[in-house]
């Protein structure tokens, strides 16, 4: 059963943001006629509200190792530039460094943006907010 939140309730904003933080599917009923006529209006409202993001120790360790991997990649590229060795080693260092930079930075970005936005559907009963899992 989907929880219903009515905009006529005094604490509907708190209920809505708790549901968004916990990624619960809800039905928002605009019985106070606040004017959520478009999905973009509600999406903008949800995006403007502060959310609670919890970072687990495992995610923190993973993010730290991703930053370290990116740092190693930068160091390898710098070493390739200043090293007086033959060109064959230069291409290997640059390729390895760029791979480390891309892998570390993209994995770090994935951790920072792990929370996916909700899907919002306008129905006759109300506004359905749910997550595709």
URGIFEN-V595793 format. One record per run of one state. SS is the DSSP state (hx for helix, st for strand, lp for the rest). FROM is the first residue (numbers start at 0). LEN is the number of residues. If there is no record, write none. Layout:
# URGIFEN-V595793
<<SS FROM LEN> <SS FROM LEN>>
This chain:
# URGIFEN-V595793
<<lp 0 2> <st 2 4> <lp 6 5> <hx 11 10> <lp 21 4> <st 25 4> <lp 29 9> <hx 38 10> <lp 48 8> <hx 56 26> <lp 82 4> <hx 86 26> <lp 112 6> <st 118 4> <lp 122 4> <st 126 4> <lp 130 3>>
